Amino acid sequence: MPAGRDHWEDHFAAGNGFLRADAREIRLLGQALRPRRGARALDVGCGLGTYAAALTGLGYRTMAVDWAEAAVAATRDRYADLEPSLEVARLDFEDATARLPRAAFDLVTMRLVFAFMADKEAAAERVRGLLAPGGAWVVTTSLAQRLPAERRRIGLTAAEAGGLLCGWSRGLWYDLEPDGLRVFVLRAQDD
């Protein structure tokens, strides 16, 4: 059973984050993406903002969103010095009425978030609509088969990983550690 909004509000309000992205992870991401300065990124489920700040460090103008107000407030406080390159907003990505600009992002990231999406197919379709031509969707996730039975709910199943890959013009994946997190880099069709 996924944790609800109250759990996440309390989690972030207490200053808790998750597994932080280290310098190697960010370096590998930069190599996979080859970002150009000024490109636009959307970091979905930003938590305490460390990944969004790293994207800004790679040269992206980044919008960081989270459904937990405590996460948004913490990110704004921690990274106020990165404005205007880092914009932070409260937004529930799974709410179809939540407004985001179409075809406006060169990159959409979901680090340790996608496995918790209730409708993964709808989330993928929304990402496709948000990406500019040739844009990339980066999903960093655990894989269920690599996790102990009691934690498999926080990873993607083989079927979900297969579904994630459908409908992209090209892509690649790499593991951050053997049997650790997998990073999928999926590219939208160029116009």
C-alpha positions in Angstrom: 0.0 0.0 0.0 1.6 3.3 -1.1 2.1 6.0 1.5 -0.4 8.8 1.4 0.0 12.6 1.2 0.1 13.0 5.0 3.0 10.6 5.3 5.0 12.6 2.7 4.1 15.9 4.3 5.4 14.6 7.7 8.5 13.0 6.0 9.6 16.2 4.3 8.6 18.5 7.2 11.0 16.5 9.4 13.8 17.3 6.9 13.9 13.7 5.6 14.9 12.9 2.1 15.9 9.7 0.3 18.9 8.3 -1.3 20.8 11.4 -2.5 22.2 11.5 -5.9 26.0 11.5 -5.6 28.6 13.1 -8.0 29.0 9.9 -10.0 25.2 9.7 -10.7 25.1 13.3 -11.8 28.2 12.8 -14.0 26.7 9.7 -15.7 23.4 11.6 -16.2 25.3 14.5 -17.8 27.1 12.1 -20.1 23.9 10.4 -21.1 22.1 13.7 -21.8 24.8 16.1 -23.0 22.7 19.1 -21.9 23.0 22.4 -23.5 23.0 25.5 -21.3 19.5 27.0 -21.0 17.6 23.9 -21.8 14.4 23.4 -19.8 14.0 20.6 -17.3 11.0 19.4 -15.1 11.9 17.4 -12.0 8.7 15.6 -10.9 8.6 14.6 -7.2 11.5 16.8 -6.3 11.5 16.0 -2.6 14.1 18.2 -0.9 15.4 19.4 -4.2 18.9 18.0 -4.4 18.3 16.4 -7.8 16.7 19.6 -9.2 19.6 21.6 -7.9 22.0 19.2 -9.7 20.1 19.6 -12.9 20.5 23.4 -12.6 24.2 22.7 -12.0 24.3 20.9 -15.4 22.9 24.0 -17.0 19.2 23.4 -17.1 16.6 26.0 -16.2 14.7 23.7 -13.9 11.1 23.6 -12.6 10.9 21.3 -9.6 7.5 20.1 -8.5 6.2 18.0 -5.7 2.7 17.2 -4.3 3.9 17.8 -0.7 3.9 21.4 0.4 6.6 20.6 2.9 8.9 19.4 0.1 8.2 22.5 -2.0 9.0 24.8 1.0 12.2 23.0 1.9 13.4 23.1 -1.7 12.7 26.8 -1.9 14.5 27.5 1.3 17.5 25.3 0.5 18.0 26.5 -3.0 16.8 30.2 -3.0 20.3 31.2 -4.3 19.6 29.2 -7.6 16.6 31.4 -8.5 15.7 32.2 -11.3 17.3 29.1 -12.8 15.4 26.9 -10.3 11.6 27.4 -10.0 9.7 25.4 -7.4 6.0 24.7 -7.4 3.5 22.5 -5.6 1.9 20.2 -8.2 0.4 16.8 -8.2 1.7 15.3 -11.5 -1.0 12.7 -11.6 -3.8 15.3 -11.4 -4.7 15.7 -15.1 -6.1 19.2 -14.4 -2.7 20.5 -13.1 -1.4 22.8 -15.7 2.1 22.5 -17.2 3.2 23.9 -20.5 3.0 21.5 -23.5 6.1 20.7 -25.5 8.1 23.0 -23.2 10.7 20.8 -21.6 13.9 19.3 -23.0 14.1 17.0 -20.0 11.6 15.5 -17.6 13.0 13.5 -14.6 11.4 11.2 -12.2 13.9 10.0 -9.6 12.5 7.3 -7.2 9.0 8.5 -8.2 7.6 6.6 -11.2 7.2 3.2 -9.4 4.7 5.0 -7.1 2.5 6.4 -9.9 -1.0 4.9 -9.8 -1.4 5.1 -13.6 2.0 4.7 -15.2 0.6 4.7 -18.7 -1.1 8.0 -18.2 2.0 9.4 -16.6 4.1 8.4 -19.6 1.5 10.0 -22.0 1.6 13.2 -20.0 5.5 13.2 -20.2 5.3 12.8 -24.0 3.1 15.9 -24.2 5.4 17.9 -22.1 8.6 17.1 -24.0 9.9 19.3 -26.8 10.9 17.4 -29.9 14.0 15.3 -29.2 13.5 15.8 -25.4 14.4 13.1 -22.9 12.6 11.4 -20.1 14.8 10.1 -17.3 13.4 7.6 -14.9 15.6 6.5 -12.0 14.1 3.5 -10.2 14.6 0.3 -8.3 13.6 -2.9 -10.1 11.2 -5.1 -8.1 13.1 -8.3 -8.9 16.2 -6.9 -7.2 14.5 -6.0 -4.0 13.6 -8.2 -1.0 10.0 -9.5 -1.2 8.8 -7.0 1.5 10.1 -4.0 -0.5 9.2 -5.0 -4.1 6.3 -2.5 -4.1 8.8 0.3 -4.4 10.3 -1.0 -7.6 9.1 -1.5 -11.2 8.1 -5.0 -12.2 9.5 -6.4 -15.4 6.2 -5.8 -17.1 6.1 -2.1 -15.9 9.7 -1.6 -17.1 8.8 -3.1 -20.5 5.8 -0.8 -20.7 8.0 2.2 -19.8 10.1 1.6 -22.9 7.2 1.5 -25.4 6.6 4.4 -27.7 10.0 6.2 -27.6 12.1 6.8 -30.6 15.3 5.7 -28.8 16.6 5.1 -25.4 19.3 3.6 -23.2 19.6 2.4 -19.6 22.4 1.9 -17.2 22.7 0.8 -13.6 24.2 3.0 -11.0 25.5 0.0 -9.0 25.3 -3.7 -9.8 21.8 -4.7 -8.7 21.2 -1.1 -7.7 19.1 1.7 -9.2 18.5 1.6 -12.9 18.4 4.8 -15.0 16.2 4.8 -18.1 16.9 7.7 -20.6 14.1 7.7 -23.2 14.1 10.1 -26.1 11.1 11.7 -27.9 10.9 11.8 -31.6 12.8 14.7 -33.3 10.6 16.9 -35.6 
